[in-house]
Amino acid sequence: MNLPNKLTVLRVALIPFFVVAMLFTDIFYLPDSNCDIFIFVGLVIFIAASVTDWLDGKIARKRGLVTTFGKFLDPLADKILVVTALICFLARKPMWVDEVSVILILAREFMVSGVRLVVANEGVVVPAGIWGKLKTAFTMIAIVAIMLLEGLGIHNIWINETLIWIAAVLTVVSGVQYLAAYWKYIDSSK
């Protein structure tokens, strides 16, 4: 297994630790504190996982180490990491983000995964477009910002909502772009 793939596997392996950190007080029935140290642990884990996302792609392209395994697992690892963070945000009381924005983000992720499966049967590889990259970058920045504010004891639903709704709008735009680009492969007569 090459280095980029190892980094992608590491990202997936960090996800359970992220969940435990984010939901530690709920898992172990501990009272919440105003400045929850476990949120900062989760933040560090999330940032480390996000850095592996940037690093694995950069190394794979620079060294010519792009593999089928990497093409499969890298986008899946990104989706699992982001979806996990958003579900943890919903699980926190009070909730850190709005359910509708999370549903839109999840729906787009399932839709794009479905498009990728359909076009893969046609021998087409769906590269990440500029809107998809922008969506991913902004969503990860929004997640980090929300966790940082919450970890500092600043529960400002307006800031959280603004960040997550910008991510949701970018997500929808990216999803529409994917649908438009690959619509010809989704033939309702087949």
C-alpha positions in Angstrom: 0.0 0.0 0.0 1.4 3.4 -1.0 1.7 6.4 1.3 -1.4 8.3 -0.1 -3.5 5.2 0.5 -2.1 4.8 4.0 -3.0 8.4 4.8 -6.6 7.8 3.5 -6.9 4.7 5.7 -5.5 6.7 8.6 -8.3 9.3 8.0 -10.9 6.5 8.2 -9.3 5.1 11.3 -9.4 8.5 13.1 -13.2 8.7 12.7 -14.2 6.5 15.7 -11.8 8.5 17.9 -13.4 11.7 16.7 -16.9 10.3 17.6 -15.8 9.3 21.1 -14.2 12.7 21.7 -17.3 14.6 20.4 -19.8 12.5 22.3 -17.6 11.6 25.3 -19.9 13.2 27.9 -23.0 11.5 26.4 -21.3 8.1 26.1 -20.1 8.1 29.7 -23.0 10.1 31.1 -20.8 12.9 32.4 -22.1 16.5 32.9 -21.2 19.0 30.2 -18.7 21.7 31.1 -18.7 25.2 29.8 -15.4 24.6 28.0 -15.5 21.0 27.0 -11.9 19.7 26.6 -13.2 16.7 24.6 -14.5 19.1 21.9 -10.9 20.3 21.5 -9.7 16.7 21.3 -12.3 16.1 18.6 -11.2 19.3 16.9 -7.5 18.2 16.8 -8.6 14.8 15.4 -10.8 16.4 12.8 -8.0 18.8 11.7 -5.5 15.9 11.5 -8.0 13.9 9.4 -8.6 16.9 7.2 -4.8 17.4 6.7 -4.5 13.8 5.6 -7.2 14.5 2.9 -5.1 17.4 1.5 -1.8 15.6 1.9 -2.8 12.2 0.3 -4.1 13.9 -2.9 -1.1 16.1 -3.2 1.4 13.2 -2.8 -0.6 10.9 -5.1 -0.6 13.4 -7.9 3.0 14.6 -7.4 4.5 11.1 -7.3 2.1 9.5 -9.8 0.7 7.2 -7.1 -3.0 7.5 -8.0 -4.6 4.0 -7.6 -8.0 2.5 -8.0 -8.1 1.9 -4.2 -7.4 5.6 -3.6 -10.0 6.7 -6.1 -12.5 4.6 -4.3 -11.6 5.3 -0.6 -10.5 8.9 -0.7 -13.9 10.4 -1.6 -15.6 7.9 0.6 -13.4 8.8 3.6 -14.1 12.5 3.1 -17.9 11.9 3.0 -17.8 9.7 6.1 -15.7 12.2 8.0 -17.9 15.2 7.2 -21.2 13.3 7.7 -19.9 12.0 11.0 -19.1 15.5 12.2 -22.5 16.8 11.1 -24.3 13.9 12.9 -22.3 14.6 16.0 -23.4 18.3 15.8 -27.0 17.2 15.6 -26.5 14.9 18.6 -25.2 17.7 20.8 -27.7 19.4 23.1 -28.5 22.1 22.2 -28.0 21.1 18.6 -25.1 23.0 16.9 -26.7 23.0 13.4 -30.0 22.8 11.7 -31.4 19.5 10.6 -32.5 20.7 7.2 -29.0 21.8 6.2 -27.6 18.5 7.2 -30.3 16.6 5.2 -29.4 18.7 2.1 -25.7 17.9 2.5 -26.4 14.2 3.1 -28.8 14.0 0.1 -26.1 15.5 -2.2 -23.5 13.1 -1.0 -25.8 10.1 -1.7 -26.8 11.5 -5.1 -23.2 12.1 -6.2 -22.2 8.6 -5.0 -25.1 7.2 -7.0 -24.0 9.2 -10.1 -20.5 7.9 -9.7 -21.7 4.3 -9.5 -23.9 4.7 -12.6 -21.1 6.3 -14.7 -18.5 3.8 -13.5 -20.6 1.1 -15.2 -20.0 3.2 -18.4 -16.3 3.2 -17.8 -16.3 6.9 -16.8 -14.4 8.2 -13.8 -16.0 11.3 -12.2 -13.2 13.7 -11.1 -13.8 16.2 -8.3 -15.0 19.4 -9.9 -14.1 22.9 -8.8 -17.5 23.2 -7.0 -17.0 19.9 -5.2 -13.5 21.0 -4.1 -14.9 24.4 -2.9 -17.8 22.7 -1.1 -15.4 20.2 0.6 -13.0 23.0 1.7 -15.6 25.3 3.0 -17.5 22.5 4.8 -14.4 21.4 6.6 -13.5 25.0 7.5 -17.1 25.5 8.8 -16.9 22.4 10.9 -13.6 23.5 12.4 -15.0 27.0 13.1 -18.1 25.6 14.8 -16.2 23.2 16.9 -13.7 25.9 18.0 -16.5 28.3 19.0 -18.4 25.5 20.8 -15.2 24.3 22.5 -14.7 27.9 23.8 -18.2 27.9 25.2 -19.6 30.2 22.5 -22.8 28.6 21.4 -24.0 31.1 18.8 -26.6 29.4 16.7 -26.6 32.3 14.2 -22.9 31.8 13.4 -23.2 28.1 13.3 -26.3 28.3 11.0 -24.7 30.8 8.7 -21.6 28.6 8.2 -23.5 25.4 7.7 -26.0 27.0 5.4 -23.2 28.4 3.2 -21.8 24.9 3.1 -25.3 23.5 2.3 -25.7 26.0 -0.6 -22.3 25.1 -2.0 -23.2 21.5 -1.6 -26.4 21.9 -3.6 -24.7 23.9 -6.3 -22.0 21.2 -6.6 -24.7 18.5 -6.7 -26.5 20.3 -9.5 -23.2 20.6 -11.4 -22.6 16.9 -11.1 -26.1 16.1 -12.3 -25.9 18.4 -15.2 -22.5 17.1 -16.3 -23.5 13.4 -16.1 -27.2 13.5 -16.8 -26.8 11.7 -20.1 -25.7 8.6 -18.2 -28.9 8.6 -16.1 -31.3 7.3 -18.7 -34.8 6.7 -17.4 -35.6 4.3 -20.2 -32.9 1.8 -19.2 
